Amino acid sequence: MTIQTVFERTEKKYIITLSQRKKLLKMIEPYIQPDAYGESTVCSLYFDTPNYRLIRQSMEKPVYKEKLRLRSYSTPHKGSNVFLELKKKYNGVVYKRRQTLEYTQAMDYIRNGVMPNDSQIMREIDWSMRYYQHIAPRMFIAYDRTAFYSKTDHELRITFDRNVRFRSENLDLGKGHYGERILEAGLCIMEIKALSAMPLWLTKAISEMHIFPGTFSKYGTAYQITEQRKNDRKGGQYCA
């Protein structure tokens, strides 16, 4: 399997029910096929500064924003491949750089700053990691993903994420994919990722089902929950 390292595309999110997902998949079944990862549990460590500069800026919806994360598909072990990613978004277009590493290499880089290689992508990621002072893993996000792509345009991907969960401790992909759920059990996040305009068969299906774009930041939602709890604890201490 060829691993893609550079991405440029638009991404649209939709919050839909599982019954809507089932109906939509039946409508577009002739045009799609399962992605290489198909059914997987996506696990991500998000890096941020001590004051959560990256996610706070992202939630302000600026013209330009970026995220740094380490991603795996299922819980990694020694020798497993993981992906160190720099994701930028400018004027609605997503640009992503992805470096494939062995899990032990990635952890040595994160904990000790040991560069695993001198590739162009690794240098770009390392520059951003060093630009933000005291950046470190701050949030773990996991979800169960079903992924497809168009039979005629492999740049068009459709993913469905359910059972979205997070934790703000044990920030290591190797610790398992447990966490607190932040999306209702009957819902999922559909993302359509494309390099060009959506095909007619897809826009027609979405229109017929009256599905409309929405917004949902997994990391942003987890951050808001943790911050609210911090504020609640402070309030309780003050009242006491």
LODRENGU-833453 format. One line per field, with one value per residue: y, z, x of N, C-alpha, C in turn; residue number from 1; residue in one letter. Coordinates in nm, 4 decimals. Example, Ala and Ser with C-alpha at 12.3 -4.5 7.8 and 13.67 -1.06 7.14 Angstrom:
n_c2: c(-0.5690,-0.2250)
n_c3: c(0.7800,0.7080)
n_c1: c(1.3190,1.2850)
ca_c2: c(-0.4500,-0.1060)
ca_c3: c(0.7800,0.7140)
ca_c1: c(1.2300,1.3670)
c_c2: c(-0.3300,0.0030)
c_c3: c(0.7800,0.7870)
c_c1: c(1.3200,1.2900)
num: c(1,2)
residu: c(A,S)
END
This chain:
n_c2: c(-0.1199,0.2166,0.4933,0.8002,1.1169,1.3910,1.6209,1.8020,1.9649,2.0231,2.0160,1.9035,1.8945,1.7011,1.6476,1.3655,1.1197,0.7689,0.6190,0.7834,0.7721,0.5013,0.4974,0.6852,0.5627,0.3436,0.4716,0.5789,0.3668,0.2394,0.3998,0.4112,0.2694,0.0702,0.2328,0.1997,0.1608,0.1067,-0.0150,0.1196,0.2125,0.5261,0.6915,0.9727,1.1945,1.5164,1.7969,2.0793,2.4083,2.5026,2.6825,2.6197,2.7310,2.6702,2.5348,2.7223,2.9388,2.8163,2.7756,3.0289,3.0621,3.1578,3.2920,3.1501,2.8518,2.5964,2.2549,2.0149,1.6763,1.3312,1.0311,0.7163,0.4028,0.2132,0.0795,0.1376,-0.0646,-0.1707,-0.1296,-0.0805,0.1269,0.4778,0.8113,1.1231,1.4409,1.7531,1.9804,2.2199,2.4926,2.7089,2.9662,2.7883,2.5690,2.2668,2.1739,1.9197,1.7660,1.4627,1.2416,0.9224,0.7036,0.4659,0.3535,0.3599,0.5302,0.7667,0.8251,0.8629,1.0919,1.2721,1.2692,1.3069,1.4653,1.3575,1.3505,1.1547,1.1229,1.3008,1.4120,1.6263,1.6726,1.5961,1.7911,2.0208,1.9685,1.9533,2.2132,2.3567,2.2349,2.3267,2.5955,2.6626,2.7272,2.5025,2.2972,2.0075,1.6779,1.7195,1.6362,1.3423,1.1869,0.9662,0.7628,0.5608,0.4743,0.4576,0.4324,0.5492,0.5732,0.7417,0.5532,0.6502,0.8739,0.8976,1.0919,1.1828,1.1349,0.9790,0.9794,0.8292,0.8961,0.7658,0.7175,0.9009,0.9939,1.1074,1.1801,1.3438,1.2632,1.0125,1.0367,0.8885,0.7026,0.4309,0.3506,0.2584,0.2924,0.4038,0.6325,0.9278,0.9682,1.2015,1.2474,1.1902,0.8634,0.7845,0.9323,1.0410,1.1684,1.2849,1.3255,1.4869,1.4772,1.6416,1.7164,1.8654,1.9937,1.8446,1.5422,1.5011,1.2855,1.2598,1.5124,1.5203,1.3059,1.3924,1.6256,1.5284,1.3971,1.5997,1.6852,1.8883,2.0954,2.1101,2.2034,2.0652,2.0269,1.7917,1.7947,2.0575,2.0441,1.8609,2.0101,2.2304,2.1005,2.0096,2.2549,2.3774,2.2140,2.2642,2.5313,2.4987,2.3564,2.5473,2.7391,2.6007,2.5693,2.8332,2.9012,2.7403)
n_c3: c(0.0000,-0.0932,0.0876,0.1417,0.1598,0.1334,0.1309,-0.0240,-0.0090,0.0115,0.2915,0.4163,0.6793,0.8298,1.0603,1.1249,1.1642,1.2533,1.1114,0.8926,0.7778,0.6973,0.5017,0.3179,0.2341,0.0990,-0.1190,-0.2548,-0.3033,-0.5573,-0.6506,-0.4858,-0.2938,-0.0316,0.1701,0.2007,0.4734,0.5583,0.7955,1.0977,1.4052,1.4816,1.6299,1.7970,1.9069,2.0161,1.9878,2.1813,2.3261,2.6719,2.7391,2.5577,2.2981,2.0173,1.9778,2.0834,1.9098,1.6742,1.7288,1.7088,1.4474,1.2348,0.9284,0.8689,1.0130,1.2181,1.3051,1.5062,1.5258,1.6362,1.4860,1.4801,1.3528,1.5204,1.8369,1.8784,1.8724,1.9572,1.6695,1.5128,1.2585,1.2772,1.2356,1.1999,1.1917,1.0290,1.0016,0.8077,0.7511,0.5161,0.4080,0.3786,0.2497,0.2984,0.3912,0.4258,0.5847,0.6174,0.8078,0.8058,1.0666,1.2787,1.5769,1.8112,1.7233,1.6863,1.9510,2.0708,1.9445,2.0302,2.3118,2.3548,2.1541,1.9403,1.6113,1.3674,1.0988,0.8068,0.6259,0.3965,0.4738,0.7430,0.8422,0.8059,0.9808,1.2219,1.2429,1.2952,1.5346,1.7000,1.6873,1.8441,2.1781,2.4376,2.3500,2.3597,2.3972,2.4533,2.4396,2.3908,2.1319,2.0072,1.7711,1.5994,1.2725,0.9481,0.6200,0.2826,-0.0724,-0.3907,-0.6825,-0.9242,-0.8739,-0.6817,-0.5091,-0.3832,-0.0818,0.1602,0.4879,0.7926,1.1239,1.4424,1.7904,1.9246,2.1351,2.4233,2.6174,2.8735,3.0046,3.0570,2.8077,2.5599,2.2711,2.2896,2.5176,2.4817,2.3480,2.5040,2.6476,2.7306,2.6076,2.3583,2.1670,2.0828,2.1052,1.8902,1.6748,1.4069,1.2566,0.9397,0.6900,0.3962,0.1701,-0.0694,-0.3758,-0.5794,-0.7043,-0.5620,-0.6960,-0.9116,-0.8407,-0.5690,-0.4567,-0.5270,-0.3796,-0.1143,-0.1134,-0.1611,0.0752,0.2523,0.3992,0.5702,0.5811,0.8759,1.1849,1.3772,1.6003,1.7064,1.8828,1.9728,2.1053,2.3112,2.4461,2.5343,2.7159,2.9143,3.0018,3.1023,3.3187,3.4761,3.5406,3.6830,3.9054,4.0219,4.0841,4.2724,4.4776,4.5445,4.6421,4.8631)
n_c1: c(0.0835,0.0605,0.1699,0.0331,0.1863,0.1660,-0.0949,-0.3586,-0.6573,-1.0156,-1.2346,-1.5400,-1.7739,-2.0344,-2.2909,-2.4595,-2.7246,-2.6999,-2.8819,-2.9307,-2.6790,-2.6721,-2.8743,-2.7746,-2.5340,-2.6359,-2.7502,-2.5295,-2.3690,-2.2975,-2.0910,-1.8711,-1.5934,-1.4437,-1.1960,-0.8347,-0.7796,-1.0304,-1.2454,-1.1540,-0.9868,-0.9165,-0.6535,-0.5314,-0.2790,-0.2773,-0.0720,0.0231,0.0685,0.1455,-0.0600,-0.2510,-0.2420,-0.2648,-0.5159,-0.6913,-0.6578,-0.7459,-1.0181,-1.1135,-1.1615,-0.9789,-0.8309,-0.6041,-0.4801,-0.3266,-0.2451,-0.0774,-0.0035,0.0128,-0.0585,-0.2293,-0.3526,-0.5443,-0.4242,-0.0828,0.2196,0.5540,0.7443,0.5224,0.3722,0.3327,0.1983,0.3280,0.2005,0.1539,-0.0885,-0.2348,-0.4577,-0.5889,-0.7865,-1.0012,-0.8910,-0.7207,-0.3960,-0.1693,0.1069,0.2686,0.4569,0.5801,0.6574,0.8270,0.6728,0.8382,1.0436,0.8996,0.8181,1.0652,1.1446,0.9449,0.9766,1.2499,1.3525,1.4923,1.5792,1.4258,1.4845,1.6099,1.4338,1.2512,0.9864,0.9943,1.1661,1.0096,0.7959,0.9379,1.0341,0.7978,0.7260,0.9264,0.8871,0.6652,0.6676,0.7571,0.5915,0.3851,0.2325,-0.1125,-0.3757,-0.5696,-0.7399,-0.9836,-1.1608,-1.4040,-1.3747,-1.5173,-1.4229,-1.4323,-1.3674,-1.4018,-1.4746,-1.3933,-1.2449,-0.9855,-0.9050,-1.1234,-1.2679,-1.4744,-1.5655,-1.6798,-1.7214,-1.7601,-1.8509,-1.6796,-1.4168,-1.2254,-0.9273,-0.7379,-0.5184,-0.2562,-0.1176,-0.0310,-0.0086,0.0214,-0.1106,-0.3635,-0.7036,-0.9058,-1.1486,-1.3410,-1.6658,-1.7681,-1.9541,-2.2875,-2.4351,-2.5983,-2.5177,-2.2967,-1.9956,-1.9728,-1.7340,-1.6397,-1.3896,-1.2122,-1.0378,-1.1314,-1.4480,-1.7446,-1.8818,-2.1725,-2.3413,-2.2998,-2.3631,-2.6299,-2.7403,-2.6936,-2.8437,-3.1051,-3.1478,-3.1565,-2.9320,-2.7082,-2.4123,-2.2082,-2.0406,-1.7837,-1.5401,-1.3227,-1.0987,-1.1320,-1.3831,-1.3225,-1.1295,-1.2858,-1.4555,-1.2739,-1.1701,-1.4004,-1.4533,-1.2295,-1.2818,-1.5207,-1.4313,-1.2653,-1.4554,-1.6063,-1.4207,-1.3845,-1.6379,-1.6483)
ca_c2: c(0.0000,0.3418,0.5851,0.9385,1.2009,1.5312,1.6329,1.9345,1.9368,2.0870,1.9201,1.9461,1.8069,1.6909,1.5662,1.2906,1.0031,0.6425,0.5764,0.8627,0.7145,0.3763,0.5296,0.7523,0.4644,0.2629,0.5543,0.6062,0.2425,0.2074,0.4937,0.4141,0.1444,0.0922,0.2854,0.1011,0.1307,0.0550,0.0039,0.1356,0.3018,0.6314,0.7449,1.0900,1.2797,1.6544,1.8752,2.2187,2.4788,2.4930,2.7610,2.5710,2.8365,2.6250,2.5079,2.8468,3.0126,2.7437,2.7962,3.1653,3.0507,3.2517,3.2561,3.0476,2.7822,2.4719,2.1569,1.9151,1.5574,1.1998,0.9500,0.5736,0.3323,0.1153,0.1036,0.0929,-0.1391,-0.1578,-0.1693,-0.0308,0.2567,0.5896,0.9213,1.2553,1.5244,1.8977,2.0100,2.3629,2.5273,2.8476,3.0003,2.6715,2.4590,2.1950,2.1259,1.8317,1.6976,1.3429,1.1646,0.7871,0.6652,0.3578,0.4066,0.3903,0.6493,0.8820,0.8561,0.9147,1.2304,1.3517,1.2780,1.3455,1.5532,1.2892,1.3507,1.0189,1.1295,1.4387,1.4363,1.7609,1.6775,1.5928,1.9230,2.1143,1.9389,1.9878,2.3601,2.3988,2.1864,2.4120,2.7331,2.6795,2.6988,2.4023,2.2184,1.8695,1.6185,1.7787,1.5722,1.2195,1.1733,0.8421,0.7392,0.4464,0.5329,0.3810,0.5218,0.5108,0.6706,0.7300,0.4576,0.7219,0.9834,0.8527,1.2079,1.2045,1.0400,0.9995,0.9072,0.8362,0.8788,0.7496,0.6856,0.9938,0.9975,1.1793,1.1827,1.4451,1.2010,0.8960,1.0857,0.8006,0.6177,0.2920,0.3236,0.2134,0.3962,0.4363,0.7745,0.9738,0.9954,1.3413,1.2543,1.1008,0.7290,0.7698,1.0263,1.0259,1.2819,1.2528,1.4224,1.4701,1.5371,1.6418,1.8096,1.9507,1.9981,1.7153,1.4928,1.5185,1.1762,1.2824,1.6311,1.4844,1.2215,1.4762,1.7173,1.4536,1.3588,1.7245,1.6877,2.0181,2.1030,2.1584,2.2170,1.9893,2.0055,1.6902,1.8495,2.1773,2.0030,1.8043,2.1231,2.3056,2.0204,2.0110,2.3903,2.4019,2.1414,2.3402,2.6495,2.4533,2.3231,2.6746,2.8013,2.5255,2.6013,2.9697,2.9032,2.6757)
ca_c3: c(0.0000,-0.0990,0.1934,0.0956,0.2561,0.1141,0.0972,-0.0458,-0.0382,0.0940,0.3789,0.4668,0.7852,0.8483,1.1743,1.0799,1.2453,1.1957,1.0119,0.7726,0.7191,0.6315,0.3816,0.2228,0.1781,0.0022,-0.2382,-0.3278,-0.3087,-0.6882,-0.6866,-0.3863,-0.2444,0.0974,0.1748,0.2395,0.6152,0.5777,0.9335,1.1835,1.5195,1.4619,1.7580,1.7718,2.0138,1.9705,2.0547,2.2040,2.4268,2.8036,2.7439,2.4495,2.1965,1.8854,1.9706,2.1078,1.7835,1.5790,1.7619,1.6680,1.3037,1.1577,0.7881,0.8711,1.1396,1.2013,1.4129,1.5065,1.5935,1.6077,1.4583,1.4506,1.3222,1.6292,1.9373,1.8240,1.9536,1.9051,1.5297,1.4389,1.1935,1.3186,1.1411,1.2576,1.0926,1.0375,0.9239,0.7952,0.6776,0.4737,0.3220,0.3558,0.1873,0.3948,0.3446,0.5309,0.5686,0.7012,0.8144,0.8593,1.1591,1.3715,1.7036,1.9022,1.6698,1.7142,2.0930,2.1000,1.8964,2.1159,2.4479,2.3634,2.0446,1.8482,1.4753,1.3120,0.9654,0.7617,0.5092,0.3873,0.5546,0.8841,0.8765,0.8166,1.1061,1.3334,1.2551,1.3631,1.6726,1.7754,1.6853,1.9602,2.2972,2.5336,2.2922,2.4084,2.3877,2.5486,2.4333,2.3136,2.0692,1.9315,1.7162,1.5098,1.1396,0.8265,0.5146,0.1435,-0.1728,-0.5185,-0.7769,-1.0396,-0.8279,-0.5534,-0.4221,-0.3130,0.0282,0.2482,0.6124,0.8965,1.2553,1.5524,1.9206,1.9452,2.2773,2.4540,2.7537,2.8891,3.0823,2.9859,2.6701,2.4851,2.1863,2.3312,2.6388,2.4469,2.2898,2.5906,2.6711,2.7590,2.4828,2.3400,2.0612,2.1189,2.0489,1.7652,1.5741,1.3556,1.1792,0.8024,0.6266,0.2526,0.1435,-0.2152,-0.4364,-0.6679,-0.6679,-0.5399,-0.8147,-0.9120,-0.7695,-0.4253,-0.4207,-0.5417,-0.2662,0.0060,-0.1270,-0.1453,0.2153,0.3308,0.4893,0.5566,0.6480,1.0137,1.2389,1.4992,1.6214,1.8111,1.9810,2.0303,2.1998,2.4279,2.5173,2.6029,2.8294,3.0195,3.0564,3.1824,3.4456,3.5556,3.5929,3.7827,4.0275,4.0822,4.1418,4.3924,4.5808,4.5874,4.7223,4.9905)
ca_c1: c(0.0000,0.1346,0.1291,0.0353,0.2577,0.1295,-0.2362,-0.4172,-0.7967,-1.1175,-1.3012,-1.6701,-1.8237,-2.1791,-2.3318,-2.5763,-2.7596,-2.6544,-2.9816,-2.9024,-2.5583,-2.7089,-2.9509,-2.6860,-2.4422,-2.7102,-2.7714,-2.4048,-2.2912,-2.2376,-1.9850,-1.7632,-1.5394,-1.3772,-1.0601,-0.7333,-0.7933,-1.1659,-1.2898,-1.0369,-0.9959,-0.8166,-0.6063,-0.4475,-0.2276,-0.2657,0.0311,-0.0138,0.1471,0.0819,-0.1837,-0.3368,-0.2434,-0.3088,-0.6589,-0.7640,-0.6562,-0.8289,-1.1590,-1.1501,-1.1872,-0.8974,-0.8071,-0.4996,-0.4603,-0.2546,-0.2465,0.0296,-0.0547,0.0670,-0.1773,-0.2156,-0.4769,-0.5435,-0.3193,0.0463,0.3156,0.6902,0.7507,0.4056,0.3844,0.2475,0.2103,0.3444,0.1331,0.1363,-0.2080,-0.2593,-0.5790,-0.5852,-0.8997,-1.0857,-0.8171,-0.6373,-0.2657,-0.1190,0.2342,0.2644,0.5819,0.5627,0.7642,0.7988,0.6230,0.9486,1.1094,0.8145,0.8216,1.1985,1.1436,0.8567,1.0282,1.3907,1.3913,1.5841,1.5252,1.4298,1.5441,1.6333,1.3494,1.1941,0.8641,1.0324,1.2215,0.8959,0.7257,1.0261,1.0376,0.6750,0.7308,1.0176,0.8361,0.5777,0.7478,0.7095,0.4828,0.3862,0.0988,-0.2077,-0.5064,-0.5832,-0.8711,-1.0007,-1.2948,-1.4155,-1.3941,-1.5409,-1.3752,-1.4534,-1.3258,-1.4719,-1.4162,-1.3392,-1.1591,-0.9324,-0.8842,-1.2496,-1.2843,-1.5893,-1.5414,-1.7828,-1.6594,-1.8554,-1.7903,-1.5674,-1.3840,-1.1021,-0.8732,-0.6332,-0.4107,-0.2015,-0.1073,0.0582,-0.0922,0.0364,-0.1881,-0.4984,-0.7896,-1.0190,-1.1691,-1.4775,-1.7367,-1.8102,-2.0551,-2.3972,-2.4211,-2.6734,-2.4685,-2.1608,-1.9450,-1.9362,-1.6448,-1.6158,-1.2592,-1.2005,-0.9440,-1.2120,-1.5890,-1.8081,-1.9523,-2.3171,-2.4083,-2.2885,-2.4424,-2.7715,-2.7787,-2.6956,-2.9571,-3.2298,-3.1625,-3.1608,-2.8165,-2.6423,-2.2818,-2.2048,-1.9058,-1.7557,-1.3976,-1.3049,-1.0056,-1.1939,-1.4872,-1.2544,-1.0670,-1.3913,-1.5016,-1.1722,-1.1618,-1.5200,-1.4371,-1.1333,-1.3522,-1.6180,-1.3573,-1.2219,-1.5750,-1.6434,-1.3234,-1.4104,-1.7592,-1.6186)
c_c2: c(0.1249,0.4371,0.7279,1.0266,1.3481,1.5370,1.7802,1.9127,2.0254,1.9776,1.9795,1.8437,1.8141,1.6045,1.4977,1.1751,0.8766,0.5895,0.6559,0.8081,0.5887,0.4034,0.5940,0.6528,0.3756,0.3391,0.5692,0.4817,0.2135,0.2902,0.4878,0.2747,0.1714,0.1429,0.1751,0.0623,0.0796,0.0887,0.0130,0.2215,0.4022,0.6903,0.8600,1.1558,1.4195,1.7284,2.0188,2.2777,2.4649,2.5730,2.7306,2.6742,2.7900,2.6032,2.6343,2.9312,2.9474,2.7698,2.9373,3.1744,3.1551,3.2058,3.1445,2.9838,2.6529,2.3855,2.0636,1.7950,1.4335,1.1055,0.8045,0.5178,0.2050,0.1475,0.0518,0.0155,-0.1183,-0.2121,-0.1249,0.1021,0.3565,0.7061,1.0544,1.3557,1.6722,1.9314,2.1596,2.3852,2.6755,2.8716,2.8779,2.5530,2.3986,2.1472,2.0418,1.7681,1.5809,1.2671,1.0291,0.7494,0.5364,0.4205,0.4455,0.5130,0.7746,0.9227,0.9104,1.0604,1.3195,1.3739,1.3382,1.4361,1.4915,1.2812,1.2105,1.0116,1.2765,1.4692,1.5790,1.7738,1.6782,1.7264,2.0269,2.0936,1.9822,2.1382,2.4096,2.3539,2.2760,2.5565,2.7616,2.6359,2.6002,2.3213,2.0729,1.8100,1.6755,1.7088,1.4470,1.2120,1.0412,0.8341,0.6200,0.4983,0.4258,0.4747,0.4616,0.6125,0.6419,0.6326,0.5290,0.8370,0.9495,0.9683,1.2398,1.0949,1.0791,0.9154,0.9295,0.8018,0.8698,0.7145,0.7719,1.0086,1.0656,1.1467,1.2852,1.3940,1.0735,0.9261,1.0119,0.7092,0.4724,0.2541,0.2753,0.3278,0.4236,0.5885,0.8048,1.0151,1.1400,1.3581,1.1512,0.9700,0.7146,0.8596,0.9872,1.1510,1.2310,1.3639,1.3862,1.5487,1.5272,1.7452,1.9078,1.9464,1.8574,1.6712,1.5033,1.4097,1.1955,1.4032,1.6012,1.4031,1.3040,1.5702,1.6464,1.4158,1.4797,1.7244,1.8154,2.0197,2.1566,2.1753,2.1331,1.9649,1.9069,1.7434,1.9714,2.1437,1.9450,1.9139,2.2020,2.2311,2.0273,2.1494,2.4221,2.3326,2.2107,2.4611,2.6115,2.4205,2.4493,2.7436,2.7336,2.5554,2.7412,2.9762,2.8417,2.7704)
c_c3: c(0.0000,0.0072,0.1440,0.2024,0.2474,0.0665,0.0714,-0.0870,0.0446,0.1763,0.4286,0.5680,0.7939,0.9719,1.1351,1.1755,1.1761,1.0933,0.8823,0.7003,0.6392,0.5004,0.2753,0.1564,0.0753,-0.1288,-0.3217,-0.3445,-0.4455,-0.7202,-0.5944,-0.3565,-0.1163,0.0804,0.2198,0.3871,0.6492,0.7136,1.0218,1.3038,1.5065,1.5984,1.7307,1.9022,1.9567,2.0550,2.0700,2.3086,2.5626,2.8153,2.6261,2.3368,2.0629,1.8792,1.9979,1.9812,1.6811,1.6022,1.7298,1.5180,1.2216,1.0122,0.7801,1.0096,1.1130,1.3263,1.3949,1.5845,1.5528,1.5971,1.4353,1.4180,1.4059,1.7241,1.8850,1.9256,1.8926,1.7621,1.4476,1.3724,1.2541,1.2259,1.2156,1.1539,1.1294,0.9445,0.9263,0.7176,0.6460,0.3747,0.2833,0.2901,0.2896,0.3262,0.4576,0.4898,0.6670,0.6917,0.8783,0.9445,1.2304,1.5057,1.7989,1.8553,1.7055,1.8603,2.1340,2.0554,1.9906,2.2545,2.4558,2.2512,1.9447,1.7098,1.4145,1.1730,0.9260,0.6361,0.5120,0.4757,0.7029,0.9277,0.8923,0.9486,1.2259,1.3528,1.3307,1.5087,1.7590,1.7840,1.8079,2.0857,2.3897,2.4800,2.3344,2.3855,2.4956,2.5497,2.3462,2.2612,1.9934,1.8795,1.6220,1.3727,1.0343,0.7104,0.3763,0.0524,-0.3038,-0.6104,-0.8942,-1.0018,-0.6888,-0.4592,-0.3420,-0.2092,0.1126,0.3724,0.7099,1.0300,1.3635,1.6801,1.9456,2.0950,2.2994,2.5943,2.7562,2.9808,3.0100,2.8372,2.5935,2.4029,2.2292,2.4533,2.6098,2.4010,2.3730,2.6057,2.6977,2.6291,2.4752,2.2222,2.0935,2.0414,1.9129,1.6522,1.5226,1.2773,1.0404,0.7493,0.4801,0.2199,-0.0057,-0.2611,-0.5262,-0.6213,-0.6492,-0.6664,-0.7990,-0.8316,-0.6184,-0.3815,-0.4296,-0.4225,-0.1383,0.0042,-0.1037,0.0002,0.3096,0.4390,0.4642,0.6324,0.7899,1.0581,1.3653,1.5049,1.7360,1.9218,2.0498,2.1341,2.3272,2.5122,2.5960,2.7262,2.9448,3.0831,3.1442,3.3181,3.5371,3.6200,3.7009,3.9141,4.0995,4.1510,4.2701,4.5076,4.6371,4.6802,4.8600,5.0863)
c_c1: c(0.0869,0.0808,0.1427,0.0981,0.2215,-0.0150,-0.2697,-0.5617,-0.8886,-1.1846,-1.4326,-1.7192,-1.9754,-2.2041,-2.4620,-2.6043,-2.7079,-2.7539,-2.9648,-2.7791,-2.5914,-2.7820,-2.8625,-2.5909,-2.5106,-2.7283,-2.6437,-2.3167,-2.2286,-2.1132,-1.8631,-1.7108,-1.4627,-1.2348,-0.9641,-0.7462,-0.9330,-1.2217,-1.1662,-1.0719,-0.8812,-0.7817,-0.5103,-0.4059,-0.2122,-0.1629,-0.0148,0.0802,0.0787,-0.0481,-0.2760,-0.3532,-0.3023,-0.4592,-0.7399,-0.7685,-0.7476,-0.9776,-1.2077,-1.1779,-1.1105,-0.8847,-0.7041,-0.4920,-0.3858,-0.2652,-0.1287,-0.0198,0.0232,-0.0512,-0.1404,-0.3531,-0.4764,-0.4275,-0.1853,0.1291,0.4538,0.6958,0.6327,0.4373,0.2864,0.2791,0.2169,0.2962,0.1339,0.0213,-0.2341,-0.3886,-0.5756,-0.6986,-0.9820,-1.0171,-0.7214,-0.5093,-0.2065,0.0125,0.2362,0.3962,0.5528,0.6835,0.7264,0.7611,0.7359,1.0274,1.0306,0.8220,0.9584,1.2091,1.0621,0.9189,1.1679,1.4388,1.4860,1.5195,1.5365,1.4908,1.5567,1.5527,1.2943,1.0710,0.8980,1.0903,1.1103,0.8223,0.8094,1.0339,0.9145,0.6744,0.8190,0.9684,0.7484,0.6528,0.6781,0.5914,0.4985,0.2473,0.0068,-0.3435,-0.4988,-0.7258,-0.8742,-1.1440,-1.2891,-1.4580,-1.4229,-1.5105,-1.3969,-1.3871,-1.3976,-1.3993,-1.3489,-1.2468,-1.1076,-0.8984,-1.0103,-1.2686,-1.4045,-1.5668,-1.6565,-1.7169,-1.7659,-1.7782,-1.6652,-1.5424,-1.2490,-1.0540,-0.7602,-0.5209,-0.3679,-0.1856,0.0021,-0.0320,-0.0884,-0.0449,-0.3296,-0.5863,-0.9156,-1.0313,-1.3152,-1.5461,-1.7830,-1.9062,-2.1621,-2.3895,-2.4891,-2.6273,-2.3312,-2.1240,-1.9077,-1.8472,-1.6276,-1.4902,-1.2328,-1.0990,-1.0166,-1.3569,-1.6453,-1.8810,-2.1036,-2.3876,-2.4046,-2.3713,-2.5925,-2.8198,-2.7908,-2.8155,-3.0895,-3.2552,-3.1658,-3.0529,-2.7380,-2.5094,-2.2949,-2.0604,-1.8953,-1.6064,-1.3811,-1.2139,-1.0673,-1.2995,-1.4252,-1.1903,-1.1724,-1.4418,-1.4013,-1.1602,-1.2821,-1.5089,-1.3362,-1.2012,-1.4526,-1.5487,-1.3116,-1.3390,-1.6153,-1.5490,-1.3482,-1.5325,-1.7357,-1.5495)
num: c(1,2,3,4,5,6,7,8,9,10,11,12,13,14,15,16,17,18,19,20,21,22,23,24,25,26,27,28,29,30,31,32,33,34,35,36,37,38,39,40,41,42,43,44,45,46,47,48,49,50,51,52,53,54,55,56,57,58,59,60,61,62,63,64,65,66,67,68,69,70,71,72,73,74,75,76,77,78,79,80,81,82,83,84,85,86,87,88,89,90,91,92,93,94,95,96,97,98,99,100,101,102,103,104,105,106,107,108,109,110,111,112,113,114,115,116,117,118,119,120,121,122,123,124,125,126,127,128,129,130,131,132,133,134,135,136,137,138,139,140,141,142,143,144,145,146,147,148,149,150,151,152,153,154,155,156,157,158,159,160,161,162,163,164,165,166,167,168,169,170,171,172,173,174,175,176,177,178,179,180,181,182,183,184,185,186,187,188,189,190,191,192,193,194,195,196,197,198,199,200,201,202,203,204,205,206,207,208,209,210,211,212,213,214,215,216,217,218,219,220,221,222,223,224,225,226,227,228,229,230,231,232,233,234,235,236,237,238,239,240)
residu: c(M,T,I,Q,T,V,F,E,R,T,E,K,K,Y,I,I,T,L,S,Q,R,K,K,L,L,K,M,I,E,P,Y,I,Q,P,D,A,Y,G,E,S,T,V,C,S,L,Y,F,D,T,P,N,Y,R,L,I,R,Q,S,M,E,K,P,V,Y,K,E,K,L,R,L,R,S,Y,S,T,P,H,K,G,S,N,V,F,L,E,L,K,K,K,Y,N,G,V,V,Y,K,R,R,Q,T,L,E,Y,T,Q,A,M,D,Y,I,R,N,G,V,M,P,N,D,S,Q,I,M,R,E,I,D,W,S,M,R,Y,Y,Q,H,I,A,P,R,M,F,I,A,Y,D,R,T,A,F,Y,S,K,T,D,H,E,L,R,I,T,F,D,R,N,V,R,F,R,S,E,N,L,D,L,G,K,G,H,Y,G,E,R,I,L,E,A,G,L,C,I,M,E,I,K,A,L,S,A,M,P,L,W,L,T,K,A,I,S,E,M,H,I,F,P,G,T,F,S,K,Y,G,T,A,Y,Q,I,T,E,Q,R,K,N,D,R,K,G,G,Q,Y,C,A)
END
